[in-house]
Amino acid sequence: MRRRRYANTILTLNAVALGLLATILVADRGALAPAAVAGQPVGIPDAGSQRLEMIRELRRLNANVDSLRKLIEKTEFEVKVTSMPPVRIESE
C-alpha cells in the first residue's frame, strides 16, 4: 500500500515536470516566430555580407561628411555673440 502511494506520487511529479517542460519548449518555439516574420534570416549569419554592408554604409557616410566639409569651407559665416559670461583671470 505504501509502495503504491509512493509510486503514484513519483509518477504524478514526473507528469507535472514533463508538462512544464513541454510548455517551456512550446513557448521557446513561439519566440522564434517574430524573427522569421521580421525577415531576418534564421541560422548562421553571413559575416562577409555584413562586412560589405558596413563598408558600403561607411563610404556613404564619408561622402556625406566630405560634402558638408566642402560646403562649410566655401561658405562665409558671420558670428554674432549675443551674451558672454564674464571673463575671470586667475593670477598666480
C-alpha positions as CSV (number, residue, x, y, z in Angstrom):
1,M,0.0,0.0,0.0
2,R,2.8,2.4,0.9
3,R,4.8,1.5,-2.2
4,R,1.8,2.1,-4.4
5,R,1.3,5.6,-2.9
6,Y,5.0,6.4,-3.3
7,A,4.9,5.2,-7.0
8,N,1.8,7.3,-7.7
9,T,3.4,10.3,-6.1
10,I,6.5,9.9,-8.2
11,L,4.5,9.4,-11.4
12,T,2.4,12.4,-10.7
13,L,5.5,14.6,-10.1
14,N,7.1,13.2,-13.3
15,A,3.9,14.1,-15.3
16,V,3.9,17.6,-13.9
17,A,7.6,18.1,-14.7
18,L,7.1,16.8,-18.3
19,G,4.1,19.1,-18.7
20,L,6.2,22.1,-17.6
21,L,9.0,21.1,-19.9
22,A,6.6,20.8,-22.8
23,T,5.1,24.2,-22.0
24,I,8.6,25.8,-21.9
25,L,9.6,24.2,-25.2
26,V,6.4,25.4,-27.0
27,A,6.9,28.9,-25.6
28,D,10.5,28.9,-26.9
29,R,9.5,27.8,-30.3
30,G,6.9,30.6,-30.4
31,A,9.6,33.2,-29.5
32,L,11.5,32.3,-32.8
33,A,8.5,33.2,-35.0
34,P,8.7,37.0,-34.8
35,A,12.3,36.9,-36.1
36,A,11.2,34.9,-39.1
37,V,8.3,37.3,-39.7
38,A,10.6,40.3,-39.4
39,G,12.5,39.0,-42.4
40,Q,15.7,38.2,-40.5
41,P,17.5,35.1,-41.7
42,V,17.4,32.2,-39.3
43,G,20.6,30.2,-39.0
44,I,24.3,31.1,-39.2
45,P,24.8,34.8,-40.2
46,D,27.0,35.6,-43.1
47,A,29.9,37.7,-41.7
48,G,31.2,38.6,-45.2
49,S,28.0,40.2,-46.4
50,Q,27.6,42.0,-43.1
51,R,31.1,43.5,-43.5
52,L,30.4,44.5,-47.1
53,E,27.2,46.3,-46.0
54,M,29.2,48.1,-43.2
55,I,31.8,49.2,-45.8
56,R,29.1,50.5,-48.1
57,E,27.5,52.4,-45.3
58,L,30.9,53.9,-44.2
59,R,31.6,55.0,-47.8
60,R,28.2,56.7,-47.9
61,L,28.8,58.4,-44.6
62,N,32.3,59.6,-45.7
63,A,30.7,61.0,-48.9
64,N,28.2,62.9,-46.8
65,V,30.8,64.3,-44.4
66,D,33.0,65.4,-47.4
67,S,30.1,67.2,-49.0
68,L,29.4,69.0,-45.7
69,R,33.1,69.9,-45.3
70,K,33.2,71.4,-48.8
71,L,30.1,73.4,-48.1
72,I,31.5,74.8,-44.9
73,E,34.8,75.6,-46.5
74,K,33.3,77.7,-49.3
75,T,30.7,79.5,-47.2
76,E,31.4,82.6,-45.2
77,F,29.8,82.7,-41.8
78,E,29.0,85.8,-39.7
79,V,29.3,85.1,-35.9
80,K,27.4,87.4,-33.6
81,V,27.9,87.0,-29.8
82,T,24.7,87.9,-28.0
83,S,25.8,87.1,-24.5
84,M,29.0,86.1,-22.9
85,P,29.8,85.2,-19.3
86,P,32.3,87.4,-17.5
87,V,35.9,86.6,-18.1
88,R,37.8,85.7,-15.0
89,I,41.6,85.8,-15.0
90,E,43.2,84.0,-12.1
91,S,46.6,85.3,-11.1
92,E,49.2,83.0,-9.7
